[in-house]
Amino acid sequence: MKTKPLIMLVIGFLISVGLASNAQAFNILKALEVQLPEIVQVGDKAYVIPASVKLVKLADGRFTTETKILGHKVGNGGDYIRSTFIQMGQNVVEFLATTQEGQQVLTQHGLVSEDLKSTLTTERIVVTNDILMDNTGSIVDAIGVPGLVILNSASWLDHFEKERNVYYIVFHEMLRSLAVNDDDYVISKDLINFPSQFKMSTRLLPLIPMLESDSITELVTLDNVTVQGSGCSAKEPAYTELDLTKNVIDITLKSFVVSNSETRKVDYKACNLAVPLKLPAGKRLTISLIDVTGEVRPQSADLQSTSTLRFEGFLAGQKGKVHTKTVALGSEARTVLFRKTDVITTGCGTSEILRLNVNNALASKGSAAGLEQNQSQIKKISVYLNLEDCN
């Protein structure tokens, strides 16, 4: 059993269900004599700060960290992540300060560009390898508290390497660093459609494009991909990307987590996706492989949990075969791979809609010590496509 994630989940659950205040939860758990994470309230949400990030609260209510954290020692690629985040933030400030649309955002919300710029220093940005989560147990990419932004290294390396449009998320964390309430992205959502002229390249490795005759770039309309279901909430966007070197559509899901505890022994979530495909004359697409990947994270050996994953992929108007995979969580965190190898072939020169439906049910029996949680998460769907002549 992993002590640190267990403690983080227990603290979060105590507070989320109203059984204890922050102070009461800490008093209960201090008796265990372990290194405890800290709970910080930001707007309407509380966040669990990893014990490795030593917060220091200043007299003005802002937070900083101990010197060893500021020394770029936390996180793989911390310097790159921090500097790229700062550059993206500077582009956000430039947009806000130099365009009519940006100045309207500043005026409407009483913001000052120089204040926003002040959040973009190495002293106010921390990178960590530790999992970041809110008090409900949901994993997050970043935590912004007054005076400080904490970034998860793996999440932000993925954002940068995929060159995702996360400028509004950078803006969101800058606002929280200024102690400006941006719950549900009420302010930062104005930057979701961030202008291309203010974007920058964040990819570490240069991209060598595929031969035009092999590429499906012009055939897949990613902007029109629709995502619906409890496992792909609008508040936690699904990132849809095309790997231009492999002709793979990657759909990264941020909120597809089911969890069980002593008081909730059954949980279920689903996600339904529709991907438009448009074929040129004389060409068709073959979908040879679809991978669904995720993780199971057991925290209680006594709470015996089983995750049942169901998945189907098919073209609209056709009937797909439902594939099922059952995973007993066991006692250790593990990666789950669910591979569909049924070949799907489009018509010749047609317009099609690829439908991907996935659901996950977690059921448990037995008892858990305290308020431990077991979790199963669907993280990504990868669709492998090949463009070929109809003949």
C-alpha positions in Angstrom: 0.0 0.0 0.0 1.4 3.4 -1.0 1.3 5.7 2.1 1.6 9.1 0.5 -1.3 8.8 -2.1 -3.4 7.1 0.6 -3.0 10.0 3.0 -3.7 12.5 0.2 -7.0 10.7 -0.7 -8.1 10.3 2.9 -7.5 14.0 3.6 -9.4 15.0 0.5 -12.3 12.7 1.2 -12.7 13.8 4.8 -13.0 17.4 3.7 -15.1 16.8 0.6 -17.8 14.9 2.4 -17.9 17.5 5.3 -16.7 15.1 8.0 -13.9 17.4 8.9 -12.5 20.8 8.4 -8.9 21.3 7.1 -7.6 21.7 10.6 -9.6 18.7 12.0 -8.4 16.4 9.2 -4.8 17.4 9.9 -5.2 16.8 13.6 -6.5 13.3 13.0 -3.8 12.4 10.6 -0.9 13.9 12.5 -1.3 11.0 14.9 0.0 8.7 12.2 3.4 10.5 12.3 3.8 10.7 8.5 4.8 13.6 6.3 1.5 15.2 5.4 0.5 17.1 2.4 -1.2 20.5 2.8 -4.7 21.5 1.9 -5.1 24.9 0.4 -8.5 26.5 -0.4 -8.7 28.4 -3.8 -12.0 29.9 -4.6 -14.7 27.2 -4.2 -12.2 24.3 -4.4 -9.6 22.8 -2.1 -6.3 21.3 -3.4 -3.9 18.8 -1.9 -0.4 20.1 -2.1 2.2 17.3 -2.2 4.4 17.0 0.9 7.5 17.5 -1.3 6.4 21.0 -2.1 7.1 22.9 1.1 4.7 25.9 1.2 5.5 29.0 3.2 2.7 31.4 3.9 3.8 35.1 3.8 2.3 37.9 6.0 0.4 39.3 3.0 -1.4 35.9 2.5 0.6 34.8 -0.5 2.6 31.6 -0.6 6.2 30.8 -1.5 8.3 27.7 -1.2 11.5 26.7 0.5 14.8 27.5 -1.3 15.5 23.9 -2.4 12.3 23.9 -4.4 13.2 27.2 -6.1 16.6 25.7 -7.1 15.0 23.8 -10.0 15.5 20.5 -8.3 11.9 19.3 -8.5 10.6 17.6 -11.6 12.1 16.2 -14.8 12.8 19.0 -17.3 11.8 21.5 -14.7 13.8 24.4 -16.3 12.3 23.8 -19.7 8.7 23.5 -18.4 9.0 26.6 -16.3 10.6 28.7 -19.0 8.0 27.6 -21.6 5.2 28.3 -19.2 6.6 31.8 -18.6 7.0 32.4 -22.4 3.4 31.4 -23.0 2.3 33.6 -20.2 4.2 36.5 -21.7 2.4 35.9 -25.0 -0.9 36.0 -23.0 0.1 39.4 -21.5 1.1 40.7 -24.9 -2.3 39.8 -26.4 -4.1 41.4 -23.5 -2.1 44.6 -23.5 -1.8 45.2 -27.3 -5.1 44.1 -28.8 -8.6 45.6 -28.6 -10.1 42.2 -27.6 -7.4 41.7 -24.9 -7.9 45.2 -23.5 -11.6 44.5 -23.2 -10.8 41.5 -21.0 -8.5 43.6 -18.8 -11.1 46.4 -18.4 -14.1 44.1 -17.9 -12.4 42.3 -15.0 -10.4 45.1 -13.5 -7.0 43.5 -14.4 -3.6 45.1 -14.8 -1.2 43.6 -17.3 1.8 44.5 -15.1 0.3 42.5 -12.2 -0.2 39.5 -14.5 3.4 39.8 -15.7 4.6 39.7 -12.1 3.3 36.1 -11.8 5.8 34.9 -14.5 9.0 34.5 -12.5 10.9 31.4 -11.6 10.3 32.2 -7.9 6.5 31.9 -8.4 6.4 28.7 -10.5 7.2 25.3 -9.2 7.5 22.0 -11.1 6.9 18.7 -9.4 6.8 15.0 -10.4 4.2 14.4 -7.8 0.5 13.9 -8.7 -1.6 17.0 -8.1 -5.2 16.6 -7.1 -8.2 18.5 -5.7 -10.0 17.5 -2.5 -12.4 15.2 -4.4 -9.5 13.0 -5.6 -9.6 14.3 -9.2 -6.1 14.7 -10.7 -5.2 18.2 -12.0 -2.4 19.5 -14.2 -1.7 22.6 -12.1 -2.5 24.3 -8.8 -2.5 28.0 -8.6 -2.5 29.6 -5.1 -1.9 33.2 -4.2 1.7 34.0 -5.1 2.5 30.6 -6.6 1.8 28.2 -9.5 2.6 24.4 -9.1 2.9 22.4 -12.3 2.9 18.6 -12.8 5.9 17.9 -15.0 4.4 15.0 -17.0 1.2 16.8 -17.9 2.9 20.0 -19.1 5.6 18.2 -21.1 2.7 16.5 -22.8 0.9 19.8 -23.4 4.1 21.3 -24.9 5.1 18.4 -27.0 1.6 18.2 -28.5 1.5 22.0 -28.9 -1.9 22.1 -27.3 -3.9 25.4 -27.1 -3.5 25.7 -23.4 -3.0 29.5 -23.3 -6.3 30.0 -21.5 -5.1 27.4 -18.8 -1.8 29.4 -18.4 -4.0 32.6 -18.0 -6.2 30.7 -15.5 -3.2 29.8 -13.3 -1.8 33.3 -13.5 -5.1 34.7 -12.2 -5.1 32.3 -9.3 -1.5 33.3 -8.5 -2.9 36.9 -8.2 -5.7 35.6 -6.0 -8.3 36.4 -8.7 -11.3 34.0 -8.6 -11.4 32.2 -11.9 -13.5 29.2 -10.9 -15.0 27.4 -13.9 -12.7 29.6 -16.1 -15.2 32.5 -15.8 -12.5 35.0 -16.9 -9.9 32.8 -18.7 -12.5 31.2 -21.0 -12.3 34.5 -23.1 -8.9 33.2 -24.3 -10.0 29.7 -25.4 -9.8 30.8 -29.0 -6.3 32.3 -28.6 -5.1 34.1 -31.8 -2.5 32.1 -33.8 -0.2 35.2 -34.2 0.5 35.1 -30.5 1.1 31.3 -30.3 4.6 29.9 -30.1 6.3 26.6 -30.9 6.6 24.4 -27.8 7.7 21.1 -29.3 11.1 19.9 -28.1 11.8 17.7 -31.2 11.4 19.1 -34.7 8.6 17.6 -36.8 9.4 16.2 -40.2 6.2 16.1 -42.2 4.9 12.9 -43.8 4.7 12.5 -47.6 1.5 14.3 -48.9 0.3 11.1 -50.6 0.4 9.3 -47.2 -0.8 12.0 -44.9 -4.4 12.2 -43.6 -4.0 15.8 -42.4 -6.6 17.2 -44.8 -9.1 14.3 -44.3 -9.7 14.5 -40.5 -11.6 17.4 -39.1 -10.5 17.5 -35.5 -12.2 20.8 -34.8 -15.6 19.0 -35.3 -14.9 16.0 -33.1 -17.8 15.8 -30.6 -17.3 14.5 -27.1 -20.2 13.7 -24.7 -20.6 11.7 -21.5 -19.9 11.7 -17.8 -16.3 10.5 -18.5 -15.5 13.5 -20.7 -16.9 16.5 -18.9 -16.9 19.9 -20.6 -15.1 21.4 -17.6 -12.2 19.0 -18.1 -11.6 19.1 -21.9 -10.6 16.1 -24.0 -7.6 17.0 -26.1 -7.9 15.7 -29.7 -4.7 15.6 -31.7 -3.3 14.2 -35.0 0.1 12.7 -34.8 1.5 13.9 -38.2 4.3 11.3 -38.3 2.1 8.2 -37.7 -1.4 9.1 -38.9 -2.8 8.5 -35.4 -5.6 10.4 -33.8 -5.0 10.7 -30.1 -7.9 11.6 -27.8 -6.6 12.4 -24.3 -9.3 12.4 -21.6 -8.9 14.4 -18.4 -11.8 13.4 -16.2 -12.5 9.8 -17.0 -12.0 8.5 -13.4 -14.2 6.1 -11.5 -13.6 5.5 -7.8 -14.8 3.3 -5.0 -14.6 3.7 -1.2 -16.3 2.1 1.8 -19.3 4.3 1.3 -19.5 4.1 -2.5 -18.8 0.6 -3.8 -20.1 1.1 -7.4 -19.1 3.9 -9.8 -19.7 4.2 -13.6 -18.7 6.7 -16.3 -19.0 6.7 -20.1 -17.7 8.7 -23.0 -19.1 8.8 -26.6 -17.0 10.4 -29.4 -17.8 11.2 -33.0 -14.9 11.9 -35.5 -15.8 13.2 -38.9 -13.8 11.8 -41.9 -13.8 13.1 -45.4 -12.2 11.1 -48.2 -11.0 12.3 -51.6 -12.1 10.6 -54.8 -10.4 7.3 -55.3 -9.2 7.0 -51.7 -10.4 5.2 -48.6 -9.3 5.0 -45.0 -8.5 1.7 -43.1 -8.6 1.9 -39.4 -6.4 -1.1 -38.4 -6.0 -0.5 -34.7 -7.6 1.3 -31.8 -6.0 1.4 -28.4 -7.6 2.4 -25.1 -5.1 3.0 -22.3 -5.6 3.8 -18.7 -4.5 3.1 -15.1 -5.8 1.3 -12.1 -4.8 2.8 -8.7 -5.7 0.6 -5.7 -5.3 2.1 -2.3 -7.0 -0.6 -0.2 -6.1 -4.3 -0.4 -9.2 -5.0 1.7 -11.6 -3.2 -0.7 -11.6 -5.7 -3.5 -12.3 -3.9 -6.7 -12.9 -4.9 -10.3 -12.9 -2.5 -13.3 -15.0 -3.6 -16.3 -14.2 -1.7 -19.4 -16.4 -1.8 -22.5 -15.5 -0.4 -25.9 -16.7 -0.2 -29.4 -15.6 1.5 -32.6 -17.6 1.7 -35.8 -18.7 3.9 -38.7 -22.1 5.6 -38.3 -24.8 3.5 -39.9 -23.0 0.3 -39.1 -23.0 -1.9 -36.0 -19.9 -2.3 -33.9 -18.7 -5.2 -31.9 -18.6 -4.5 -28.1 -15.3 -5.5 -26.6 -15.0 -6.1 -22.8 -12.0 -6.2 -20.6 -12.2 -7.0 -16.8 -9.3 -6.0 -14.5 -9.0 -7.0 -10.9 -7.2 -4.0 -9.3 -5.0 -6.1 -6.9 -2.6 -4.2 -4.6 -0.4 -2.1 -7.0 -1.0 0.7 -9.5 -0.8 -0.6 -13.1 -1.2 0.5 -16.6 -4.1 -1.0 -18.6 -4.0 -1.5 -22.4 -7.2 -2.4 -24.2 -6.5 -3.1 -27.9 -9.1 -3.4 -30.7 -7.8 -5.0 -33.9 -11.0 -5.3 -35.9 -10.4 -3.6 -39.2 -12.8 -0.8 -40.1 -12.8 0.4 -43.7 -14.5 3.5 -45.1 -16.2 3.8 -48.4 -14.3 5.2 -51.5 -14.3 9.0 -51.6 -17.0 9.2 -49.0 -17.7 11.3 -45.9 -18.0 9.2 -42.8 -18.3 9.6 -39.0 -16.2 7.3 -36.8 -18.0 6.6 -33.5 -16.0 5.6 -30.4 -18.0 4.6 -27.3 -16.2 3.6 -24.1 -17.5 3.0 -20.6 -16.0 1.9 -17.3 -17.6 0.4 -14.3 -15.8 -0.1 -11.0 -17.4 -2.4 -8.4 -16.0 -3.3 -5.0 -16.7 -5.6 -2.1 -15.2 -6.0 1.3 -14.3 -3.2 3.6 -11.7 -0.4 3.5 -9.7 0.9 6.4 -10.9 4.5 7.0 -11.8 6.3 3.9 -9.5 4.7 1.3 -10.4 4.9 -2.4 -9.6 2.6 -5.3 -9.6 4.2 -8.7 -9.7 3.2 -12.4 -8.9 5.8 -15.1 -9.3 5.9 -18.9 -6.5 8.2 -20.1 -6.3 8.0 -23.9 -7.9 6.6 -27.1 -5.5 6.2 -30.0 -6.9 5.5 -33.5 -4.4 4.3 -36.2 -5.4 5.1 -39.8 -4.0 4.3 -43.2 -4.9 6.1 -46.5 -5.0 3.8 -49.5 -6.2 3.6 -53.1 -9.6 2.1 -53.6 -8.2 -0.3 -56.2 
